[in-house]
Structure formats: C-alpha cells, structure tokens
C-alpha cells in the first residue's frame, strides 16, 4: 500500500489509540482460583477420604513447583509420593477420578519437561476423560476450565515440538471459546478432546476466564515472535478466521503484517485496537506495538 493512499485520519486515530494506556493488569495465573474451588469441593464431599486427597493435591503441587524450577529429581520424588498415597488408599470412584485427573496432569508436565511428549499427551488425555466423568456430577462444572488448561498444555507441546499450525489453531480455538463459548469451535479435535463442550461456562468464577485468556494469548504472541516469519505466515494462513473474536482479528492482523499486506494490516489494526484491550491484553498490546512500529517507519519514510 502506498503511503500517499493512507487516510491521514486513520493514521492519526491509530497513533492515538496505540498511545492510550490499557486497564490495570489482571493476574495471569488462575491456579490459585482453581485450587480454592478444588479444595472446597474436597472438603465438602469426601469425609474421611479428604486427608488423602489433600495430600495428593499438595504433593502434586510441590512436584510442579520443583519441575518449573528445573529440579526434576525432586519433582519426580514428590510425584511418586503422591502415587503411593493414590495407590495405597481405597478411594471411592468419585475421589479416584479426581485424584487420577490431578496426578495425570501433573505427571504429563514432568514427562514434557523430560522430553517424553508422547507419554505427556497420553496423560493429558487421561486427565481430560476423568474430568468429563466428574463434570457429570453436581458441583464439578468448574473442571471445564481444567480441561481448557489441559488443551493449553497440549498447545505448548505442539509448539515446542515445532508443530506451528496445530499449536496456533488450538490456541485460536481456545481463545475464541473463552470469549464466546460455542462447542463447534472445538469440534475439529479428535476424541476425547472434541466432546462435552457446552455453550455456557457454568460454575466458573468470572476472574478465571480472562486470566486463562491472558495466559494462552501470551503464548500466541510469543509463538508469533519466535518463529521464522515465512513459516509463521504460512501457519497463520491455515488458522480459521471465521469467528468474530479478538483472536481472529489478531490472526488476520499478524498474517497481513508478515505477508507485507499493509492495507489489510491497517484495517485489521483499526478494528482490533478500537475494541480496547479486552478480553486479552497481550493480543491488543502486541498489535498496538506492531502498529506503532509500522507507523514510525512509515512517517520516517514519508519525511525523507
């Protein structure tokens, strides 16, 4: 697009929108909310089995913390201790499904850190199926957010394995679903991942939704910046763009930017930025920063 063809009012509006500060930063980590809901459920439902479930939950949490710090030997030690409790207790089916879901998800992360992604994917699938069983019982609607987190972890496995297109498509679908729950957004996934999605986020505290949205969005932005531009443009070109969501507008914007299509990029930026930084600050600010960079370069070129 030639600079002379750019409407000056559009340039001025974009520059103004980019300079506006966003709302106060929301927490990116939903795990405390999730653990609070989980602990309340354990305390309310499991009687004399409550101590074993709390112990499993606590040791699994320690395993994750150690793994995130790179102390894999200690991480596996804590997870093995959780498994000893799980295998040594005579748990009712409901408690067994819950404990198995937690341990499977935690073990999946440790396997991923140890580069055993095939086992990690299998364990994520096992946790997902346990969650589906529990969601059929009263009080477990909040596990929908856990299933989304399991798929977010699958997205990260695709990413670190160099599978850009499935990582981007999955991230796009999750963000679009969080913004406007529609089961068909996830219908492209294989079983069991495509099943039991609803059009309402029942029993999920509202702060959990934008918090998880921000986490996934951060990964989408990091992925778009870490991949080679040509490959990233090709992968983005295979992501569906037929949903009226913020992430769809970001995909169109980023694809156009990487392909050098200034007209589409600016039109997408104008629409995305006018909507403000909700539901996701990372996507909005990434588009704002890239638009600012483009405008600065274009103004410099025009002044020569």
PyMOL commands that set and color helices and strands:
alter all, ss='L'
color gray80, all
select helices_A, chain A and resi 3-5+8-19+31-45+47-68+72-88+93-113+117-135+143-160+164-179+183-186+206-226+229-236+246-259+262-274+281-303
alter helices_A, ss='H'
color red, helices_A
deselect
rebuild
show_as cartoon
